[in-house]
Structures are given as C-alpha cells and as structure tokens.
Amino acid sequence: MNYTERDTYGMYTGMDKSHLSAHVGPGPELMGADTLIGNDVYSPQDDKLGDIKEIMLDMQKGSVAYAVLSFGGFLGMGEKLFAVPWSALTLDTENKRFVLNVEKDSLKNAPGFDKDQWPNMSDPTWMKDIHAYYGTAPISQAPH
C-alpha cells in the first residue's frame, strides 16, 4: 500500500505530477507520517529492499531521524529490521515509493536488529556507525 492509498484525510487527493505547482494539499513536500508506514523501499536498480515499519522522531531536535525498514523473512518470521537515516531515502513520487541508494546484497550485510532487541538509537557510537554505513550525516551535523 502506498501513501496515496493510506491517505484518510485527503492530503494527496489533488496531487497531479503534471501540475505539481497547482496541486492542493501539503504533499509531496510535507507528508503525513502515518501515510508513509508500509510504503515500499526500492534500490536504484529497481530491487525491492523492504518496507517502512516505523518512523523514528528525534524529539529533542524535532525532526525525523530514521525509517525502520524490514527486509527478508516470510510473513514476519525471520525478518531483519534496519534503521536507515531519513536523509538516505528519496521519495519517488512517480512510483509512489522510496528509494534507498544501496544494492540489495549490501543490505543483507547492513547493521540490523531483531524486532525483540532494538538498539539504543540515541547512542552516539551506534548513530555514527549507521550514518557511516549509509554515507549520511547525523541530524546534529546535517546542514539546515
């Protein structure tokens, strides 16, 4: 299911990619977080990498820090979760999905975790390692 199908408040009803400047509503510059949960994430090579399970907010900075993606497994069994820096994702409005600039094989080796053992995402060492893996800067270092 993509963000337009999850839109229960009509935020995206006026979105027309041929007339983006004339559309009604906040998207795609501002989007409802609840509409993004469950959206697919693909590689630039058009391989499905997973889907967004959760969006992690940095409550002190007032910004989105990570999207938690699921990858692998079957019917939720054996799936691995990944915290991907929000800045590593690009919204593909044409296909109504996100793109993460990694190859499917490299995601298999990415730092991940089990749904029953979440990492401390505010730990500076953990954040440094995640951002280094995806080639992004932590929110505190990102340009405003």
Phi, psi and omega in degrees: 000137180253176187299329179288330179282337179270356185284094181272350182253002178078024181296327188248009185297331181267004181288123177222110187299340178279344179226050184304324181290342182255003184287161180256141177104175188278335188284156002268002181289322175234132184224151178288128183301320182296332180284345182268339177296130180094352179292144179287151175235129182239159172275166175297340178275007178071026173268133177287127181261337182153201176217160183282122179262330183203155175241124183260124181261137172274104186291334180280326182263346179069042181216166176280127181263309186218154165251132177266119181255150170255149180212135176079188180076180180217124181053041178082353180268128176077008179284150178252141178255147180227134171267113181253128177306134182305324182292347178277349181262144176237134178278124176260095184289335179293316181262359179055058180202175177255155177238132175243126186280064173221154175276151183305317181296325181286336177291331178299332181258002181291153177296123181223187182204166179270150183298342179263000182220072180289142177283166173279096186289352177263359177291123183302323179293316179298314180299316180300316181295317180295313181294325177295319181298318184266358177071036180240169177255140174302156183308319182295337181254352182287143178293146180265000000 
